[in-house]
Amino acid sequence: MEPENKTSVPEFILLGLSKEPELQPLLFGVFLSMYLVTFTGNLLIIVAVIRDSHLHTPMYFFLSNLSFADICFTSTTIPKMLLNIQMQNKSITYEGCITQMYFFMLFGNLDNFFLTVMAYDRFVAICHPLHYTVIMNHKVCGLLLLLSWVLSLLDALVHSLMFLRLSFCTELEIPHFFCEFNQVIQLACSDPFLNHLVMYFAVVLLGAMSLTEMLFSYTKVVSSILRISSAGGKYKAFSTCGSHLSVVSLFYGTGFGVYLSSTASQNSRASAIASVMYTVVTPMLNPFIYSLRNKDIKQALRKIFS
């Protein structure tokens, strides 16, 4: 069979999390609730940071950007999934699939870079407190924000352009609830070796860069905290980075968990279910982690509702 040209691909079929018709209303209700909680929680964090002048610091500046990225991250996948369930139509156009993959990679990368920058911010705040305002000035924060966006845009753009070179045959069913890049390129009739090579290179390069920076930052942070003599001082220092450590553990823990489960098992449906953890659950829990463990955020939220 001769592979069809990629421009002739009318649409892909998203198989979703379950083929059982009786489960579709339950899935719709659960994911709609999770999406609304994610959207509302992260939006409240953004509003709190903007309105409260006490939160106009580098840490909360990047936290508000992380919340924005989380809203966009979930908005690239869940609304389409809900629409497909409601319309009882599992299709997504070729152009829509490329667009979804592009924005999913863009905002996923932004999450990664913002968490990395926030780790550096905690390193400077705890290890070099006297120089904090000098090092983390407005110009530096702006440059770090710009660098995060540029790297994320370039990475997503390269993968999307590489995807355009692929051609597809008649097997266009994606065993996922969104156009997950690795699942889609496995459907290609043409050789996806170059796509896999670029993907793994980017993951190793960007992932290693972020993980190395975070490990360095928190190694120095823990070392500095252990040198503090008073128990109260140690508790205060740990509390300032406890929320961020929780979010980092959740984000990378679920991401690596999904990757390991997908490599260990050939069950694509199980991998799709596992991916719900980092695509939906993690962005939903982030606002709760920061609001429950952070007195400044709690006070800012009380002002909003008072």
Beta strands, then each sheet from edge to edge (+ up, - down):
strand 1: 11-14
strand 2: 91-93
strand 3: 173-174
sheet 1: 2+ 1- 3-
end
